[in-house]
Structures are given as C-alpha cells and as structure tokens.
Amino acid sequence: MAMILAQKVTVFDGISQFSAKPAVIELHDDRFVLAKWDETTQQKTEVVFDVPLDQLEVGGSMAMLTFRANGVKKRVDFSFGARAALLGGAAGLIAADSLAKTSGMESWLYEFQQRGVRVKFLRTSKIVLWSVLGTVAFVVVLFVAIVLGAL
C-alpha cells in the first residue's frame, strides 16, 4: 500500500467552527485515511476513515472538502486563511480563491479523479457565475414587475 499524498488539515466534528480538530489525510494507492492528529505527540489519535477508494465520495468548494464513506460525512479545511478571507466580501473571495489554490487541495482533487473516486467540487468561478446570473435574473424580474405595474 504505497502512499501517494499526505497532508495536515483541520477536520470538523460538527457544524460549528469550534468543533475543528487537527487532522491528517493520507491517500494510498487503494485506500483513503483521515485521522485526528495530536500536535504535541505528532501522532494519530483517532482514525475517522480508513476505507477503500471505491467507497469514498468527495465533495466541497473553496478550500473545503467533504469526505463521505459508510454513512459518515466529515468536512475538512485545507486553509484556515481562505476561510477567514471570505469575510472580506468580493476582495475576500478573490483572496480566498488564491489561498485555496495554494493549499494543496488541487493535487488531492486531481489524484482522486485519476483513481476513479466520485468528486463533486464547486469551483469558485462557478460560485461567482451563479451569483452574477442570479443577481441579473433578479434585477430583470424586478424591472419587468415595475414596468408591468406602471402600466
């Protein structure tokens, strides 16, 4: 079982940011491992996933991936900075996208796809496109309603 990639990340046990725990993910030629990590001892403390790649589903957006296997779903953050940058509006979105691209996550997505893992990842460009299209559609509907209301 040869290791392809390994990286320290943050895993969330719940929906709150306060549930964040240090973790490590490993991609082997036929398995995926997600384990919580003790920063003091530099050791794995709890293995969350150790599953064959054909049982793994990957999703996410920005610098976050979600891993699902055997009815368990965990959210993993590759860049705290990208998450924090999102608080900065449009400029923050650009900064977050840049930080996400340097987080190493792209390598993971590529390797998962090459190994046949089902990946549903929403790129920042699609988020921006959908936001712009939604705003334009809203403005058009509002304009039509105003025009029809004035008649």
C-alpha atoms as one frame of an Amber mdcrd trajectory, in Angstrom:
protein
   0.000   0.000   0.000   2.067   2.902  -1.348   1.337   6.400  -0.055   0.571
   8.934  -2.799  -0.209  12.059  -0.744  -0.333  13.072   2.914  -1.261  16.432
   4.401  -2.174  18.002   7.722  -5.636  19.584   7.667  -8.433  20.569  10.025
 -11.458  18.280  10.473 -14.802  19.402  11.845 -16.825  17.152  14.139 -19.899
  19.370  13.876 -21.178  22.413  12.051 -19.547  24.908  14.404 -16.089  26.342
  13.783 -15.369  25.432  17.397 -15.538  21.724  16.530 -12.321  21.995  14.483
  -9.573  19.494  15.301  -6.126  18.977  13.779  -6.060  16.002  11.434  -4.043
  14.294   8.758  -5.261  12.809   5.496  -3.454  10.149   3.521  -4.079   8.858
   0.035  -2.656   5.432  -0.633  -2.820   3.667  -3.980  -6.002   1.851  -2.906
  -7.177   3.495   0.366  -8.012   6.826   1.961  -7.222   7.593   5.607  -8.481
  10.511   7.698  -7.237  10.615  11.280  -7.291  13.178  14.054  -3.822  14.399
  14.947  -2.178  15.296  18.244   0.059  18.322  17.643   2.059  17.620  20.813
   2.965  13.987  20.146   2.793  14.249  16.329   0.736  11.052  16.304  -2.654
   9.949  15.048  -5.157   9.792  17.880  -8.380   8.595  16.228  -8.832   7.102
  12.769 -12.040   8.525  11.294 -11.765   6.865   7.867  -9.619   4.047   6.584
 -11.586   2.992   3.532 -11.012   1.629   0.035 -11.194   4.360  -2.595 -14.257
   2.806  -4.225 -16.254   3.507  -1.025 -15.235   7.175  -0.859 -17.181  10.200
  -2.126 -15.611  13.662  -2.203 -17.407  16.999  -2.402 -16.815  20.582  -1.429
 -15.939  24.080  -2.555 -13.323  26.766  -1.972 -10.699  25.267   0.390 -13.050
  22.744   1.995 -13.632  19.150   1.044 -16.210  16.781   2.431 -15.473  13.094
   2.638 -18.264  10.545   2.851 -17.941   6.804   3.396 -20.014   4.167   5.159
 -22.703   6.671   6.146 -20.215   9.054   7.793 -19.509  12.541   6.440 -16.645
  14.767   7.563 -15.737  18.285   6.478 -12.039  19.070   6.091 -10.436  22.511
   5.781  -7.237  22.836   3.777  -6.674  26.537   4.535  -7.873  28.476   7.573
  -6.701  31.650   5.818  -9.025  31.034   2.866 -11.967  30.606   5.205 -11.085
  33.796   7.084 -10.609  35.756   3.845 -14.245  35.097   2.890 -15.240  37.704
   5.471 -13.796  40.367   3.152 -16.580  40.478   0.557 -15.648  40.369  -3.140
 -11.971  41.081  -2.436 -12.045  38.362   0.196 -13.482  35.917  -2.338 -10.562
  36.595  -4.673  -8.068  36.209  -1.815  -9.784  33.031  -0.601  -9.623  31.550
  -4.103  -5.915  32.332  -4.308  -5.255  30.787  -0.888  -7.315  27.711  -1.791
  -5.234  27.194  -4.939  -2.024  27.183  -2.891  -3.418  24.927  -0.155  -2.536
  21.662  -1.906  -6.190  20.751  -2.358  -5.961  20.787  -6.175  -3.453  17.916
  -6.016  -5.905  15.919  -3.930  -8.773  16.553  -6.322  -6.623  15.529  -9.270
  -5.446  12.307  -7.602  -8.970  11.373  -6.513 -10.271  11.864 -10.045  -7.405
   9.832 -11.522  -8.277   6.948  -9.196 -11.975   6.926 -10.038 -13.250   8.492
  -6.818 -16.555  10.305  -7.318 -15.789  14.015  -6.902 -18.369  16.826  -6.798
 -16.400  20.026  -6.302 -17.820  23.505  -6.878 -15.102  25.811  -8.206 -15.043
  29.479  -7.223 -15.656  30.512 -10.822 -18.992  28.665 -10.802 -19.955  30.234
  -7.472 -19.271  33.689  -8.927 -21.052  32.871 -12.200 -24.178  31.604 -10.404
 -24.166  34.639  -8.113 -23.921  37.052 -11.048 -26.603  35.212 -13.040 -28.897
  35.119 -10.018 -28.435  38.848  -9.429 -29.062  39.679 -13.106 -32.170  37.467
 -13.149 -33.471  39.162 -10.001 -32.915  42.633 -11.474 -34.656  41.657 -14.742
 -37.660  40.218 -12.883 -37.825  43.312 -10.677 -37.609  45.619 -13.718 -40.370
  43.684 -15.536 -42.568  43.802 -12.433 -42.077  47.544 -12.100 -42.804  48.143
 -15.801 -45.921  45.934 -15.746 -47.048  47.566 -12.501 -46.731  51.028 -14.042
 -48.930  50.038 -16.996
